[in-house]
């Protein structure tokens, strides 16, 4: 016990605040009457956009975006891999005037990011692919249109007349279909063909089977009941024209299931000779999407590809494959520093882009991330998703002591690939 005398009371002098002082601290905001914009403003991460999308979109549609193949192990691994990255910042480095841009295939883009191709995009929101392409042009990154997109090659170009557009190609067993798609992409000024090679047959996506998903969603007793929960979604679908595979209108009629589309569009005979033919036929950039081993990466480069996308289709095709981030460093080492190497799968935060860039990727491709934004708020939701990722990326880059994207390197990360046989289950 101390024998010291207790401290005297603190003397406080009070006065009435002036109006100018009250006005300076008042933070009352003008009420936002637009419900969609209000939802987007309150979403501070892609994960929060996902929650908005889940609440505003019919379950079958949300599950189509959110789900993956079989037991969804690969999809979970993709996400978990980014959480095994440890950053190592450089101290006392000026990060004033940061430059997050990079050069990709000879073109400078605002961020090491490409909007990936996604099928049936107008099913998620009636704004569809045209809105995504317009956002990509607005922010200065490429957008890849899917063969099974719901907006045509020509209409996407009209929506983004100055954008860097890529065309994701499924080489079918019908040479006439292939030639038609290539000719149209050439005529519309698409710079790059993105050949997807991991879809020779369709993966089993159990959520879609359970939900009875068709393209477009059909009116059944179940879906009519669902209308009461999502009236705005259904109203927009029923009043904005029929949803078709716009670039394949004569090939895929009716209301097929995703599996039926796959049987029509995917070619089990796809091989390296197919790639060699496409290289001879297409004069622009050619990138192969769906590579997960160094040996495959080397083969496609030897057959004329300009680069690869390290991709397991977001875990939506063959389940129990490695996370894409786990195999990225070995693939970069195999193809060398000059090849273009992109990566997709599990990218939901700007720090994921930092990690991928530091481990050897030129850029990432995002699909689910912007689709969550699209479902949450149409075109403005796509822009919100991009802005969140861009802010997270630049802030993290600066906190690492890195001023330019080009200066990110392996010294900034420590990473341990997942051991064989492990089955991480990380919620998206």
C-alpha positions in Angstrom: 0.0 0.0 0.0 1.3 3.5 -0.9 1.3 6.3 1.7 1.1 8.9 -1.0 -1.9 11.3 -0.9 -4.6 10.7 -3.5 -4.5 12.7 -6.7 -6.8 15.8 -6.6 -9.8 15.8 -9.0 -9.1 16.9 -12.6 -10.3 20.4 -13.0 -12.7 20.7 -16.0 -13.8 23.9 -17.5 -17.0 23.6 -19.5 -18.6 25.9 -22.1 -21.3 25.7 -24.7 -20.0 24.7 -28.2 -20.3 27.1 -31.0 -22.4 26.4 -34.1 -19.3 26.2 -36.3 -17.8 23.6 -34.0 -20.9 21.5 -34.0 -21.0 21.8 -37.8 -17.4 20.7 -38.1 -18.0 17.4 -36.2 -21.5 16.6 -37.6 -21.3 13.6 -40.0 -24.9 13.4 -41.0 -25.1 12.1 -44.6 -27.8 12.9 -47.1 -30.0 9.8 -47.3 -29.3 7.6 -50.3 -32.7 6.8 -51.9 -31.3 4.4 -54.5 -31.4 1.0 -52.7 -28.8 -0.6 -55.1 -26.3 2.2 -54.6 -26.8 2.1 -50.9 -26.1 -1.6 -50.8 -22.9 -1.2 -52.9 -21.7 1.7 -50.7 -22.1 -0.5 -47.6 -20.1 -3.4 -49.1 -16.4 -3.0 -48.2 -15.0 -6.1 -49.7 -15.8 -8.7 -52.4 -16.9 -11.1 -49.7 -19.5 -8.5 -48.6 -20.6 -8.1 -52.2 -21.1 -11.9 -52.2 -23.4 -11.6 -49.3 -25.4 -8.9 -51.1 -25.6 -11.1 -54.2 -26.8 -14.1 -52.1 -29.7 -12.0 -50.7 -30.8 -10.5 -54.0 -30.4 -13.4 -56.5 -32.4 -16.7 -56.9 -30.6 -19.6 -55.3 -30.1 -21.6 -58.5 -28.4 -18.6 -60.2 -26.3 -17.7 -57.2 -25.2 -21.3 -56.7 -24.2 -21.5 -60.4 -21.7 -18.7 -59.7 -20.7 -19.7 -56.2 -20.5 -23.5 -56.7 -17.9 -25.8 -58.1 -17.5 -29.5 -59.2 -18.1 -32.6 -57.2 -17.1 -32.0 -53.5 -15.8 -28.5 -54.3 -12.4 -29.4 -52.8 -10.4 -27.7 -55.6 -12.4 -24.5 -55.2 -11.7 -24.4 -51.5 -8.0 -25.1 -52.1 -7.8 -22.2 -54.5 -9.0 -19.8 -51.8 -7.0 -21.4 -49.0 -3.7 -21.1 -50.9 -3.7 -17.3 -50.7 -3.9 -17.6 -46.9 -0.7 -19.5 -46.8 1.2 -16.4 -48.1 3.3 -14.4 -45.7 4.4 -10.9 -46.8 7.8 -9.5 -46.1 7.8 -5.7 -46.4 10.8 -3.5 -47.3 11.4 -0.8 -44.8 12.2 2.8 -45.6 11.2 2.8 -49.2 9.4 5.8 -50.8 6.0 4.7 -52.0 4.9 8.2 -53.1 3.0 8.4 -56.4 2.4 4.6 -56.6 2.0 3.0 -60.0 -0.1 -0.2 -59.9 -0.2 -0.5 -63.8 1.7 -3.2 -65.7 2.4 -4.0 -69.3 0.6 -7.1 -70.5 1.2 -8.4 -74.1 2.6 -5.0 -75.1 -0.3 -3.0 -73.7 -0.2 -1.0 -70.4 -3.2 -1.8 -68.2 -4.3 -0.1 -65.1 -3.9 -3.0 -62.7 -2.5 -6.6 -63.2 -6.0 -7.9 -63.7 -8.2 -9.2 -66.5 -12.0 -9.7 -66.4 -12.3 -13.4 -67.1 -14.8 -15.0 -69.5 -18.0 -16.2 -67.7 -20.9 -18.0 -69.4 -24.5 -17.0 -69.2 -23.7 -13.6 -67.7 -27.1 -12.1 -68.4 -28.6 -14.8 -66.2 -26.8 -13.2 -63.2 -28.0 -9.7 -64.1 -29.8 -8.3 -67.1 -26.9 -5.9 -67.7 -24.8 -8.9 -68.7 -21.5 -9.0 -70.6 -22.0 -5.6 -72.2 -21.8 -3.9 -68.8 -18.7 -5.9 -67.8 -16.9 -4.9 -71.0 -17.9 -1.3 -70.5 -16.5 -1.3 -67.0 -13.3 -2.9 -68.2 -12.8 -0.2 -70.9 -13.6 2.5 -68.3 -11.0 1.4 -65.8 -8.4 0.3 -68.4 -8.1 -3.5 -68.2 -9.0 -6.3 -70.7 -12.2 -8.2 -70.8 -12.6 -11.7 -72.2 -16.0 -12.7 -73.7 -17.0 -16.3 -73.4 -18.1 -18.5 -76.4 -21.2 -19.2 -74.4 -21.8 -15.6 -73.5 -25.3 -14.2 -73.6 -24.2 -11.1 -75.5 -22.8 -11.4 -79.0 -19.2 -10.7 -80.2 -20.4 -7.7 -82.1 -22.6 -6.3 -79.3 -19.8 -6.5 -76.7 -17.6 -4.5 -79.1 -20.3 -1.9 -79.5 -20.5 -1.6 -75.7 -16.7 -1.2 -75.4 -15.6 0.4 -78.7 -12.1 1.2 -77.4 -11.7 -1.6 -75.0 -9.1 -4.4 -75.2 -11.3 -7.3 -75.8 -10.3 -11.0 -75.8 -12.4 -13.9 -77.0 -12.5 -17.1 -75.0 -12.8 -19.9 -77.5 -14.2 -23.5 -77.1 -12.9 -25.3 -80.1 -15.9 -27.5 -81.1 -16.0 -30.6 -83.2 -17.6 -28.6 -86.0 -15.0 -26.7 -88.1 -17.7 -24.4 -89.5 -18.6 -23.1 -86.0 -15.0 -22.6 -85.1 -14.3 -20.6 -88.3 -17.4 -18.5 -87.8 -16.4 -17.5 -84.3 -12.8 -16.7 -85.3 -13.8 -14.6 -88.3 -16.3 -12.6 -86.2 -13.7 -12.0 -83.5 -11.2 -10.8 -86.1 -13.8 -8.5 -87.7 -14.7 -7.0 -84.4 -11.0 -6.2 -83.5 -10.5 -8.6 -80.6 -6.8 -8.7 -79.7 -6.5 -12.1 -78.1 -8.0 -15.6 -78.3 -8.1 -17.4 -75.0 -8.3 -21.1 -75.8 -9.8 -23.1 -72.9 -8.5 -26.6 -72.8 -9.9 -28.1 -69.6 -13.4 -28.6 -70.8 -13.2 -31.6 -73.1 -16.2 -32.9 -71.1 -18.3 -31.1 -68.5 -17.5 -31.3 -64.8 -20.3 -32.5 -62.5 -21.6 -29.4 -60.6 -23.9 -30.9 -58.1 -25.5 -27.7 -57.0 -26.8 -27.1 -60.5 -28.2 -30.6 -60.7 -29.9 -30.3 -57.3 -31.3 -26.8 -58.3 -32.5 -28.1 -61.7 -30.7 -25.1 -63.4 -31.5 -24.5 -67.1 -30.2 -21.8 -69.4 -32.2 -19.6 -69.3 -34.0 -20.4 -66.1 -37.5 -21.8 -66.9 -40.8 -21.1 -65.3 -41.9 -24.1 -63.2 -43.9 -24.4 -60.0 -40.7 -24.1 -58.1 -39.4 -21.0 -59.9 -42.8 -19.2 -59.8 -42.7 -19.7 -56.1 -39.2 -18.3 -56.1 -40.4 -15.1 -57.8 -42.0 -13.9 -54.6 -38.6 -13.7 -53.0 -36.8 -12.1 -56.0 -39.4 -10.1 -58.0 -36.9 -7.5 -59.3 -34.7 -10.2 -60.7 -37.6 -12.0 -62.5 -39.1 -8.7 -63.7 -35.8 -7.7 -65.4 -35.4 -11.2 -66.9 -38.9 -11.2 -68.4 -38.8 -7.6 -69.7 -35.3 -7.4 -71.3 -35.6 -9.9 -74.1 -34.9 -13.6 -74.3 -31.5 -14.9 -73.1 -29.7 -16.9 -75.6 -26.1 -18.0 -76.4 -25.8 -14.9 -78.5 -22.7 -15.9 -80.5 -24.2 -19.4 -81.1 -27.8 -18.7 -81.8 -28.1 -21.3 -84.5 -26.1 -24.0 -82.6 -27.6 -24.1 -79.1 -31.4 -23.7 -79.4 -34.0 -24.0 -76.6 -33.5 -24.1 -72.9 -30.6 -26.5 -72.4 -29.0 -27.5 -69.1 -25.3 -26.6 -68.6 -24.5 -30.2 -69.2 -26.3 -30.2 -72.5 -24.5 -27.1 -73.6 -21.2 -28.9 -72.8 -22.1 -31.9 -74.9 -22.8 -29.6 -77.8 -19.8 -27.2 -77.4 -17.0 -29.3 -75.9 -14.8 -31.5 -78.0 -13.2 -34.6 -76.4 -10.9 -34.8 -79.4 -9.1 -31.5 -78.5 -5.4 -32.0 -78.6 -2.1 -30.3 -79.4 -2.8 -30.6 -83.1 -5.9 -28.5 -82.5 -3.7 -25.8 -80.8 -1.2 -25.9 -83.7 -4.1 -25.4 -86.2 -5.4 -22.4 -84.2 -2.0 -20.9 -84.1 -1.8 -21.0 -87.8 -5.3 -19.7 -88.2 -5.3 -16.8 -85.7 -2.8 -13.9 -86.2 -3.4 -12.2 -82.9 -2.2 -13.1 -79.4 -3.0 -16.7 -78.4 -3.2 -17.7 -74.7 -4.1 -21.1 -73.4 -6.3 -21.3 -70.4 -6.5 -24.4 -68.2 -2.8 -25.3 -67.6 -1.9 -26.7 -64.2 1.5 -28.5 -64.7 4.9 -27.3 -65.9 5.0 -30.0 -68.6 1.7 -28.9 -70.1 2.8 -25.3 -70.0 6.0 -26.1 -71.9 4.0 -28.1 -74.5 1.5 -25.4 -75.3 4.3 -22.8 -75.6 6.2 -25.1 -78.0 3.0 -25.4 -80.1 2.7 -21.6 -80.6 0.9 -20.1 -77.6 2.1 -16.7 -76.4 1.2 -17.5 -72.9 -0.8 -19.6 -70.4 -3.5 -19.1 -67.8 -2.7 -21.3 -64.8 -6.3 -22.4 -64.2 -8.4 -25.2 -62.9 -11.6 -23.5 -64.1 -12.2 -22.2 -60.6 -12.6 -25.8 -59.4 -15.6 -26.2 -61.7 -14.2 -29.1 -63.8 -11.9 -31.7 -62.4 -12.1 -31.7 -58.6 -9.1 -32.6 -56.2 -6.5 -30.8 -58.4 -3.9 -28.5 -56.9 -4.6 -24.9 -56.1 -3.4 -22.7 -58.9 -1.2 -20.6 -56.7 0.5 -23.8 -55.5 1.7 -24.6 -59.1 2.3 -21.1 -60.3 6.0 -20.8 -59.3 6.9 -24.0 -61.0 5.1 -23.1 -64.2 6.8 -19.7 -64.3 10.1 -21.4 -63.9 9.4 -23.8 -66.7 8.3 -21.3 -69.4 10.8 -18.6 -68.5 10.5 -14.8 -67.8 9.4 -13.8 -71.3 6.2 -15.9 -71.6 2.9 -14.4 -70.5 1.6 -16.2 -67.4 -1.8 -15.4 -65.9 -3.6 -17.1 -63.0 -7.2 -17.5 -61.9 -9.1 -19.2 -59.1 -9.6 -18.0 -55.6 -8.8 -14.3 -56.2 -11.1 -12.4 -53.9 -8.9 -9.7 -52.4 -6.3 -7.2 -53.6 -3.7 -8.9 -51.5 -4.3 -12.1 -53.6 -3.3 -10.1 -56.6 -0.1 -8.9 -54.8 0.7 -12.6 -53.9 0.1 -13.8 -57.4 2.2 -11.1 -59.0 5.1 -11.7 -56.5 5.0 -15.4 -57.2 5.4 -15.1 -60.9 2.1 -14.1 -62.5 1.9 -11.2 -64.9 -1.7 -10.6 -63.9 -4.7 -12.4 -62.4 -8.1 -13.1 -64.0 -11.2 -12.7 -61.9 -14.6 -14.3 -62.6 -16.6 -14.9 -59.4 -15.3 -11.6 -57.9 -16.9 -9.4 -60.5 -20.0 -11.6 -60.8 -20.8 -11.1 -57.2 -20.7 -7.4 -57.9 -22.8 -7.9 -61.0 -25.5 -9.8 -59.1 -25.4 -7.2 -56.3 -25.8 -4.2 -58.5 -25.4 -4.7 -62.2 -22.8 -2.5 -64.0 -22.2 -0.4 -60.8 -21.6 -3.6 -58.8 -18.9 -4.7 -61.3 -17.2 -1.3 -60.9 -17.5 -1.6 -57.1 -15.8 -5.0 -57.2 -13.0 -3.6 -59.3 -12.5 -0.5 -57.1 -12.4 -2.6 -53.9 -9.7 -4.9 -55.4 -7.7 -1.9 -56.8 -7.8 -0.1 -53.5 -6.7 -3.2 -51.6 -4.0 -3.9 -54.1 -2.4 -0.5 -54.1 -2.6 -0.1 -50.3 -1.0 -3.5 -49.8 1.7 -2.8 -52.4 2.6 0.5 -50.6 2.6 -1.2 -47.2 5.1 -3.7 -48.6 7.4 -0.8 -49.5 6.8 -1.2 -53.2 5.9 1.8 -55.4 5.4 0.0 -58.7 3.8 -3.3 -59.7 6.9 -4.1 -61.7 8.9 -4.1 -58.5 7.0 -6.9 -56.7 9.1 -10.0 -56.5 9.6 -13.3 -54.7 11.5 -11.6 -51.9 8.2 -10.0 -50.8 6.5 -13.3 -50.0 7.1 -16.5 -48.2 4.8 -19.3 -49.5 4.5 -23.0 -48.7 2.5 -25.0 -51.2 -0.2 -27.3 -49.9 0.9 -30.9 -49.1 -0.6 -33.7 -51.1 -3.7 -35.3 -49.6 -4.7 -32.2 -47.6 -8.3 -31.1 -48.0 -8.7 -27.5 -46.8 -12.3 -26.3 -46.7 -12.3 -22.5 -46.6 -15.6 -20.6 -47.0 -15.5 -18.2 -49.9 
